[in-house]
Amino acid sequence: MFNSNKERQMEIEMVTIDELVPDDHLLRKIDRYIDFSFIPEKVRSYYSEDNGRPSLDPLVLFKMMFVGYFYGIRSE
């Protein structure tokens, strides 16, 4: 009748981001209609390829700031 805790611990549920985010979500629309491919070329001169640790991908950093602006997140 009831599953024991040991049996439940062995269960796996696979979930993808596509299943969690609705098709009409604002972030999907942004991804569909805005082409961010110009960002890496614009910032290339500010990044050193052979000095120090590898940096965050500037495209990822820009998208994080962009989404933060839309959702009112004021912290980087």
DRENTORMI-691209 format. One record per atom (N, C-alpha, C, CB): atom name; residue in three letters; x, y, z. Coordinates in nm, 3 decimals, padded with zeros to 5 digits. Glycine has a CB too. Example, Ala and Ser with C-alpha at 12.3 -4.5 7.8 and 13.67 -1.06 7.14 Angstrom:
REM residues 2
node name->N	resn->Ala	x->01.319	y->-00.569	z->00.780
node name->CA	resn->Ala	x->01.230	y->-00.450	z->00.780
node name->C	resn->Ala	x->01.320	y->-00.330	z->00.780
node name->CB	resn->Ala	x->01.131	y->-00.447	z->00.905
node name->N	resn->Ser	x->01.285	y->-00.225	z->00.708
node name->CA	resn->Ser	x->01.367	y->-00.106	z->00.714
node name->C	resn->Ser	x->01.290	y->00.003	z->00.787
node name->CB	resn->Ser	x->01.408	y->-00.060	z->00.572
***
This chain:
REM residues 76
node name->N	resn->Met	x->00.081	y->-00.118	z->00.000
node name->CA	resn->Met	x->00.000	y->00.000	z->00.000
node name->C	resn->Met	x->00.087	y->00.126	z->00.000
node name->CB	resn->Met	x->-00.093	y->-00.001	z->00.119
node name->N	resn->Phe	x->00.179	y->00.137	z->00.093
node name->CA	resn->Phe	x->00.269	y->00.253	z->00.097
node name->C	resn->Phe	x->00.409	y->00.210	z->00.056
node name->CB	resn->Phe	x->00.270	y->00.317	z->00.238
node name->N	resn->Asn	x->00.477	y->00.295	z->-00.017
node name->CA	resn->Asn	x->00.617	y->00.268	z->-00.051
node name->C	resn->Asn	x->00.704	y->00.301	z->00.070
node name->CB	resn->Asn	x->00.661	y->00.349	z->-00.177
node name->N	resn->Ser	x->00.800	y->00.219	z->00.095
node name->CA	resn->Ser	x->00.892	y->00.249	z->00.204
node name->C	resn->Ser	x->00.987	y->00.360	z->00.159
node name->CB	resn->Ser	x->00.972	y->00.122	z->00.249
node name->N	resn->Asn	x->01.051	y->00.426	z->00.254
node name->CA	resn->Asn	x->01.147	y->00.532	z->00.221
node name->C	resn->Asn	x->01.261	y->00.478	z->00.137
node name->CB	resn->Asn	x->01.202	y->00.596	z->00.349
node name->N	resn->Lys	x->01.303	y->00.357	z->00.162
node name->CA	resn->Lys	x->01.414	y->00.299	z->00.086
node name->C	resn->Lys	x->01.375	y->00.283	z->-00.061
node name->CB	resn->Lys	x->01.454	y->00.163	z->00.146
node name->N	resn->Glu	x->01.254	y->00.242	z->-00.088
node name->CA	resn->Glu	x->01.209	y->00.228	z->-00.227
node name->C	resn->Glu	x->01.199	y->00.365	z->-00.295
node name->CB	resn->Glu	x->01.073	y->00.156	z->-00.232
node name->N	resn->Arg	x->01.152	y->00.465	z->-00.222
node name->CA	resn->Arg	x->01.139	y->00.600	z->-00.280
node name->C	resn->Arg	x->01.275	y->00.661	z->-00.311
node name->CB	resn->Arg	x->01.062	y->00.691	z->-00.185
node name->N	resn->Gln	x->01.377	y->00.630	z->-00.232
node name->CA	resn->Gln	x->01.510	y->00.686	z->-00.254
node name->C	resn->Gln	x->01.571	y->00.634	z->-00.383
node name->CB	resn->Gln	x->01.600	y->00.654	z->-00.137
node name->N	resn->Met	x->01.524	y->00.524	z->-00.431
node name->CA	resn->Met	x->01.580	y->00.465	z->-00.552
node name->C	resn->Met	x->01.507	y->00.511	z->-00.678
node name->CB	resn->Met	x->01.575	y->00.314	z->-00.542
node name->N	resn->Glu	x->01.404	y->00.595	z->-00.664
node name->CA	resn->Glu	x->01.330	y->00.644	z->-00.779
node name->C	resn->Glu	x->01.402	y->00.764	z->-00.840
node name->CB	resn->Glu	x->01.186	y->00.683	z->-00.738
node name->N	resn->Ile	x->01.395	y->00.775	z->-00.972
node name->CA	resn->Ile	x->01.456	y->00.886	z->-01.044
node name->C	resn->Ile	x->01.349	y->00.950	z->-01.131
node name->CB	resn->Ile	x->01.578	y->00.839	z->-01.129
node name->N	resn->Glu	x->01.346	y->01.083	z->-01.130
node name->CA	resn->Glu	x->01.253	y->01.155	z->-01.216
node name->C	resn->Glu	x->01.335	y->01.246	z->-01.307
node name->CB	resn->Glu	x->01.148	y->01.238	z->-01.133
node name->N	resn->Met	x->01.322	y->01.229	z->-01.435
node name->CA	resn->Met	x->01.396	y->01.310	z->-01.532
node name->C	resn->Met	x->01.309	y->01.427	z->-01.576
node name->CB	resn->Met	x->01.440	y->01.224	z->-01.655
node name->N	resn->Val	x->01.361	y->01.548	z->-01.561
node name->CA	resn->Val	x->01.289	y->01.669	z->-01.599
node name->C	resn->Val	x->01.383	y->01.755	z->-01.681
node name->CB	resn->Val	x->01.236	y->01.746	z->-01.473
node name->N	resn->Thr	x->01.332	y->01.814	z->-01.789
node name->CA	resn->Thr	x->01.413	y->01.904	z->-01.870
node name->C	resn->Thr	x->01.361	y->02.047	z->-01.854
node name->CB	resn->Thr	x->01.411	y->01.862	z->-02.019
node name->N	resn->Ile	x->01.445	y->02.143	z->-01.887
node name->CA	resn->Ile	x->01.406	y->02.283	z->-01.881
node name->C	resn->Ile	x->01.287	y->02.308	z->-01.974
node name->CB	resn->Ile	x->01.524	y->02.375	z->-01.920
node name->N	resn->Asp	x->01.285	y->02.243	z->-02.088
node name->CA	resn->Asp	x->01.175	y->02.262	z->-02.183
node name->C	resn->Asp	x->01.040	y->02.223	z->-02.122
node name->CB	resn->Asp	x->01.200	y->02.180	z->-02.310
node name->N	resn->Glu	x->01.040	y->02.125	z->-02.035
node name->CA	resn->Glu	x->00.915	y->02.085	z->-01.970
node name->C	resn->Glu	x->00.872	y->02.185	z->-01.862
node name->CB	resn->Glu	x->00.930	y->01.946	z->-01.909
node name->N	resn->Leu	x->00.966	y->02.256	z->-01.804
node name->CA	resn->Leu	x->00.936	y->02.347	z->-01.694
node name->C	resn->Leu	x->00.897	y->02.487	z->-01.739
node name->CB	resn->Leu	x->01.054	y->02.356	z->-01.604
node name->N	resn->Val	x->00.946	y->02.530	z->-01.856
node name->CA	resn->Val	x->00.922	y->02.666	z->-01.903
node name->C	resn->Val	x->00.816	y->02.663	z->-02.013
node name->CB	resn->Val	x->01.053	y->02.732	z->-01.956
node name->N	resn->Pro	x->00.705	y->02.735	z->-01.993
node name->CA	resn->Pro	x->00.598	y->02.735	z->-02.094
node name->C	resn->Pro	x->00.645	y->02.793	z->-02.227
node name->CB	resn->Pro	x->00.477	y->02.815	z->-02.043
node name->N	resn->Asp	x->00.581	y->02.751	z->-02.335
node name->CA	resn->Asp	x->00.618	y->02.797	z->-02.470
node name->C	resn->Asp	x->00.602	y->02.948	z->-02.488
node name->CB	resn->Asp	x->00.534	y->02.725	z->-02.573
node name->N	resn->Asp	x->00.508	y->03.010	z->-02.416
node name->CA	resn->Asp	x->00.484	y->03.153	z->-02.434
node name->C	resn->Asp	x->00.555	y->03.238	z->-02.327
node name->CB	resn->Asp	x->00.335	y->03.180	z->-02.430
node name->N	resn->His	x->00.652	y->03.183	z->-02.257
node name->CA	resn->His	x->00.724	y->03.256	z->-02.153
node name->C	resn->His	x->00.807	y->03.368	z->-02.214
node name->CB	resn->His	x->00.814	y->03.160	z->-02.072
node name->N	resn->Leu	x->00.821	y->03.478	z->-02.141
node name->CA	resn->Leu	x->00.896	y->03.595	z->-02.189
node name->C	resn->Leu	x->01.038	y->03.558	z->-02.231
node name->CB	resn->Leu	x->00.899	y->03.702	z->-02.081
node name->N	resn->Leu	x->01.106	y->03.475	z->-02.156
node name->CA	resn->Leu	x->01.244	y->03.441	z->-02.190
node name->C	resn->Leu	x->01.254	y->03.361	z->-02.319
node name->CB	resn->Leu	x->01.306	y->03.361	z->-02.077
node name->N	resn->Arg	x->01.155	y->03.280	z->-02.348
node name->CA	resn->Arg	x->01.154	y->03.208	z->-02.477
node name->C	resn->Arg	x->01.135	y->03.307	z->-02.593
node name->CB	resn->Arg	x->01.041	y->03.101	z->-02.480
node name->N	resn->Lys	x->01.051	y->03.407	z->-02.571
node name->CA	resn->Lys	x->01.028	y->03.508	z->-02.675
node name->C	resn->Lys	x->01.156	y->03.589	z->-02.699
node name->CB	resn->Lys	x->00.912	y->03.602	z->-02.636
node name->N	resn->Ile	x->01.223	y->03.625	z->-02.593
node name->CA	resn->Ile	x->01.350	y->03.699	z->-02.606
node name->C	resn->Ile	x->01.449	y->03.615	z->-02.685
node name->CB	resn->Ile	x->01.408	y->03.736	z->-02.468
node name->N	resn->Asp	x->01.461	y->03.489	z->-02.650
node name->CA	resn->Asp	x->01.555	y->03.400	z->-02.719
node name->C	resn->Asp	x->01.519	y->03.384	z->-02.866
node name->CB	resn->Asp	x->01.559	y->03.263	z->-02.651
node name->N	resn->Arg	x->01.392	y->03.382	z->-02.896
node name->CA	resn->Arg	x->01.345	y->03.360	z->-03.033
node name->C	resn->Arg	x->01.366	y->03.484	z->-03.122
node name->CB	resn->Arg	x->01.199	y->03.321	z->-03.032
node name->N	resn->Tyr	x->01.344	y->03.603	z->-03.066
node name->CA	resn->Tyr	x->01.339	y->03.723	z->-03.150
node name->C	resn->Tyr	x->01.461	y->03.815	z->-03.142
node name->CB	resn->Tyr	x->01.220	y->03.800	z->-03.114
node name->N	resn->Ile	x->01.543	y->03.801	z->-03.040
node name->CA	resn->Ile	x->01.659	y->03.890	z->-03.028
node name->C	resn->Ile	x->01.786	y->03.810	z->-03.057
node name->CB	resn->Ile	x->01.665	y->03.954	z->-02.887
node name->N	resn->Asp	x->01.862	y->03.858	z->-03.152
node name->CA	resn->Asp	x->01.988	y->03.794	z->-03.190
node name->C	resn->Asp	x->02.103	y->03.861	z->-03.114
node name->CB	resn->Asp	x->02.010	y->03.803	z->-03.345
node name->N	resn->Phe	x->02.161	y->03.787	z->-03.020
node name->CA	resn->Phe	x->02.270	y->03.840	z->-02.938
node name->C	resn->Phe	x->02.407	y->03.806	z->-02.995
node name->CB	resn->Phe	x->02.258	y->03.786	z->-02.797
node name->N	resn->Ser	x->02.414	y->03.758	z->-03.116
node name->CA	resn->Ser	x->02.542	y->03.711	z->-03.171
node name->C	resn->Ser	x->02.644	y->03.824	z->-03.192
node name->CB	resn->Ser	x->02.517	y->03.641	z->-03.303
node name->N	resn->Phe	x->02.601	y->03.949	z->-03.186
node name->CA	resn->Phe	x->02.693	y->04.061	z->-03.204
node name->C	resn->Phe	x->02.777	y->04.088	z->-03.078
node name->CB	resn->Phe	x->02.616	y->04.186	z->-03.242
node name->N	resn->Ile	x->02.735	y->04.038	z->-02.964
node name->CA	resn->Ile	x->02.801	y->04.069	z->-02.836
node name->C	resn->Ile	x->02.947	y->04.025	z->-02.833
node name->CB	resn->Ile	x->02.725	y->04.002	z->-02.722
node name->N	resn->Pro	x->02.981	y->03.900	z->-02.863
node name->CA	resn->Pro	x->03.123	y->03.859	z->-02.852
node name->C	resn->Pro	x->03.219	y->03.945	z->-02.933
node name->CB	resn->Pro	x->03.137	y->03.716	z->-02.896
node name->N	resn->Glu	x->03.180	y->03.985	z->-03.052
node name->CA	resn->Glu	x->03.268	y->04.068	z->-03.134
node name->C	resn->Glu	x->03.285	y->04.208	z->-03.075
node name->CB	resn->Glu	x->03.212	y->04.078	z->-03.277
node name->N	resn->Lys	x->03.179	y->04.262	z->-03.018
node name->CA	resn->Lys	x->03.185	y->04.396	z->-02.958
node name->C	resn->Lys	x->03.277	y->04.401	z->-02.836
node name->CB	resn->Lys	x->03.045	y->04.440	z->-02.917
node name->N	resn->Val	x->03.286	y->04.294	z->-02.760
node name->CA	resn->Val	x->03.364	y->04.295	z->-02.636
node name->C	resn->Val	x->03.498	y->04.222	z->-02.648
node name->CB	resn->Val	x->03.284	y->04.232	z->-02.525
node name->N	resn->Arg	x->03.529	y->04.169	z->-02.763
node name->CA	resn->Arg	x->03.653	y->04.090	z->-02.781
node name->C	resn->Arg	x->03.778	y->04.165	z->-02.735
node name->CB	resn->Arg	x->03.668	y->04.051	z->-02.928
node name->N	resn->Ser	x->03.787	y->04.293	z->-02.761
node name->CA	resn->Ser	x->03.907	y->04.369	z->-02.726
node name->C	resn->Ser	x->03.925	y->04.386	z->-02.575
node name->CB	resn->Ser	x->03.902	y->04.506	z->-02.791
node name->N	resn->Tyr	x->03.823	y->04.360	z->-02.497
node name->CA	resn->Tyr	x->03.831	y->04.374	z->-02.352
node name->C	resn->Tyr	x->03.874	y->04.246	z->-02.281
node name->CB	resn->Tyr	x->03.699	y->04.419	z->-02.298
node name->N	resn->Tyr	x->03.888	y->04.139	z->-02.354
node name->CA	resn->Tyr	x->03.922	y->04.008	z->-02.295
node name->C	resn->Tyr	x->04.059	y->03.963	z->-02.345
node name->CB	resn->Tyr	x->03.815	y->03.902	z->-02.330
node name->N	resn->Ser	x->04.139	y->03.911	z->-02.252
node name->CA	resn->Ser	x->04.271	y->03.860	z->-02.286
node name->C	resn->Ser	x->04.264	y->03.709	z->-02.298
node name->CB	resn->Ser	x->04.377	y->03.902	z->-02.180
node name->N	resn->Glu	x->04.316	y->03.655	z->-02.406
node name->CA	resn->Glu	x->04.309	y->03.510	z->-02.428
node name->C	resn->Glu	x->04.423	y->03.435	z->-02.361
node name->CB	resn->Glu	x->04.310	y->03.481	z->-02.576
node name->N	resn->Asp	x->04.533	y->03.504	z->-02.328
node name->CA	resn->Asp	x->04.650	y->03.433	z->-02.276
node name->C	resn->Asp	x->04.699	y->03.486	z->-02.142
node name->CB	resn->Asp	x->04.762	y->03.440	z->-02.377
node name->N	resn->Asn	x->04.615	y->03.556	z->-02.069
node name->CA	resn->Asn	x->04.657	y->03.614	z->-01.942
node name->C	resn->Asn	x->04.550	y->03.590	z->-01.835
node name->CB	resn->Asn	x->04.686	y->03.765	z->-01.958
node name->N	resn->Gly	x->04.585	y->03.518	z->-01.730
node name->CA	resn->Gly	x->04.492	y->03.497	z->-01.621
node name->C	resn->Gly	x->04.397	y->03.382	z->-01.645
node name->CB	resn->Gly	x->04.414	y->03.620	z->-01.597
node name->N	resn->Arg	x->04.300	y->03.375	z->-01.557
node name->CA	resn->Arg	x->04.201	y->03.268	z->-01.564
node name->C	resn->Arg	x->04.102	y->03.294	z->-01.677
node name->CB	resn->Arg	x->04.127	y->03.254	z->-01.430
node name->N	resn->Pro	x->04.043	y->03.188	z->-01.730
node name->CA	resn->Pro	x->03.940	y->03.207	z->-01.833
node name->C	resn->Pro	x->03.822	y->03.285	z->-01.775
node name->CB	resn->Pro	x->03.892	y->03.070	z->-01.889
node name->N	resn->Ser	x->03.768	y->03.374	z->-01.853
node name->CA	resn->Ser	x->03.657	y->03.457	z->-01.805
node name->C	resn->Ser	x->03.523	y->03.389	z->-01.832
node name->CB	resn->Ser	x->03.661	y->03.595	z->-01.872
node name->N	resn->Leu	x->03.422	y->03.448	z->-01.771
node name->CA	resn->Leu	x->03.285	y->03.408	z->-01.804
node name->C	resn->Leu	x->03.260	y->03.441	z->-01.950
node name->CB	resn->Leu	x->03.181	y->03.478	z->-01.711
node name->N	resn->Asp	x->03.182	y->03.361	z->-02.014
node name->CA	resn->Asp	x->03.143	y->03.391	z->-02.152
node name->C	resn->Asp	x->03.070	y->03.525	z->-02.153
node name->CB	resn->Asp	x->03.054	y->03.276	z->-02.213
node name->N	resn->Pro	x->03.118	y->03.623	z->-02.228
node name->CA	resn->Pro	x->03.053	y->03.755	z->-02.227
node name->C	resn->Pro	x->02.907	y->03.750	z->-02.271
node name->CB	resn->Pro	x->03.129	y->03.850	z->-02.317
node name->N	resn->Leu	x->02.873	y->03.656	z->-02.355
node name->CA	resn->Leu	x->02.734	y->03.643	z->-02.398
node name->C	resn->Leu	x->02.646	y->03.599	z->-02.280
node name->CB	resn->Leu	x->02.723	y->03.541	z->-02.514
node name->N	resn->Val	x->02.694	y->03.505	z->-02.202
node name->CA	resn->Val	x->02.620	y->03.460	z->-02.084
node name->C	resn->Val	x->02.607	y->03.574	z->-01.984
node name->CB	resn->Val	x->02.690	y->03.338	z->-02.017
node name->N	resn->Leu	x->02.715	y->03.647	z->-01.961
node name->CA	resn->Leu	x->02.713	y->03.759	z->-01.867
node name->C	resn->Leu	x->02.612	y->03.866	z->-01.912
node name->CB	resn->Leu	x->02.853	y->03.821	z->-01.854
node name->N	resn->Phe	x->02.612	y->03.897	z->-02.040
node name->CA	resn->Phe	x->02.519	y->03.997	z->-02.092
node name->C	resn->Phe	x->02.374	y->03.950	z->-02.075
node name->CB	resn->Phe	x->02.548	y->04.027	z->-02.240
node name->N	resn->Lys	x->02.348	y->03.825	z->-02.108
node name->CA	resn->Lys	x->02.211	y->03.774	z->-02.095
node name->C	resn->Lys	x->02.166	y->03.774	z->-01.950
node name->CB	resn->Lys	x->02.201	y->03.632	z->-02.153
node name->N	resn->Met	x->02.256	y->03.744	z->-01.858
node name->CA	resn->Met	x->02.220	y->03.747	z->-01.715
node name->C	resn->Met	x->02.180	y->03.890	z->-01.675
node name->CB	resn->Met	x->02.338	y->03.697	z->-01.628
node name->N	resn->Met	x->02.257	y->03.988	z->-01.718
node name->CA	resn->Met	x->02.225	y->04.127	z->-01.686
node name->C	resn->Met	x->02.094	y->04.170	z->-01.753
node name->CB	resn->Met	x->02.340	y->04.220	z->-01.730
node name->N	resn->Phe	x->02.073	y->04.128	z->-01.875
node name->CA	resn->Phe	x->01.954	y->04.161	z->-01.952
node name->C	resn->Phe	x->01.829	y->04.106	z->-01.882
node name->CB	resn->Phe	x->01.965	y->04.105	z->-02.095
node name->N	resn->Val	x->01.833	y->03.980	z->-01.843
node name->CA	resn->Val	x->01.720	y->03.917	z->-01.775
node name->C	resn->Val	x->01.699	y->03.981	z->-01.638
node name->CB	resn->Val	x->01.743	y->03.765	z->-01.760
node name->N	resn->Gly	x->01.809	y->04.013	z->-01.569
node name->CA	resn->Gly	x->01.799	y->04.080	z->-01.439
node name->C	resn->Gly	x->01.728	y->04.213	z->-01.450
node name->CB	resn->Gly	x->01.936	y->04.099	z->-01.379
node name->N	resn->Tyr	x->01.754	y->04.285	z->-01.558
node name->CA	resn->Tyr	x->01.686	y->04.413	z->-01.581
node name->C	resn->Tyr	x->01.535	y->04.393	z->-01.595
node name->CB	resn->Tyr	x->01.744	y->04.482	z->-01.706
node name->N	resn->Phe	x->01.495	y->04.292	z->-01.674
node name->CA	resn->Phe	x->01.352	y->04.267	z->-01.694
node name->C	resn->Phe	x->01.280	y->04.226	z->-01.567
node name->CB	resn->Phe	x->01.333	y->04.160	z->-01.797
node name->N	resn->Tyr	x->01.349	y->04.154	z->-01.480
node name->CA	resn->Tyr	x->01.284	y->04.104	z->-01.358
node name->C	resn->Tyr	x->01.315	y->04.191	z->-01.237
node name->CB	resn->Tyr	x->01.328	y->03.962	z->-01.331
node name->N	resn->Gly	x->01.381	y->04.304	z->-01.256
node name->CA	resn->Gly	x->01.405	y->04.396	z->-01.146
node name->C	resn->Gly	x->01.509	y->04.345	z->-01.047
node name->CB	resn->Gly	x->01.277	y->04.423	z->-01.075
node name->N	resn->Ile	x->01.598	y->04.260	z->-01.092
node name->CA	resn->Ile	x->01.705	y->04.210	z->-01.005
node name->C	resn->Ile	x->01.819	y->04.311	z->-01.013
node name->CB	resn->Ile	x->01.754	y->04.065	z->-01.048
node name->N	resn->Arg	x->01.849	y->04.378	z->-00.902
node name->CA	resn->Arg	x->01.945	y->04.486	z->-00.906
node name->C	resn->Arg	x->02.088	y->04.440	z->-00.874
node name->CB	resn->Arg	x->01.904	y->04.593	z->-00.809
node name->N	resn->Ser	x->02.104	y->04.318	z->-00.833
node name->CA	resn->Ser	x->02.237	y->04.267	z->-00.799
node name->C	resn->Ser	x->02.294	y->04.192	z->-00.917
node name->CB	resn->Ser	x->02.232	y->04.177	z->-00.675
node name->N	resn->Glu	x->02.424	y->04.201	z->-00.936
node name->CA	resn->Glu	x->02.489	y->04.125	z->-01.042
node name->C	resn->Glu	x->02.510	y->03.984	z->-00.997
node name->CB	resn->Glu	x->02.621	y->04.188	z->-01.082
***
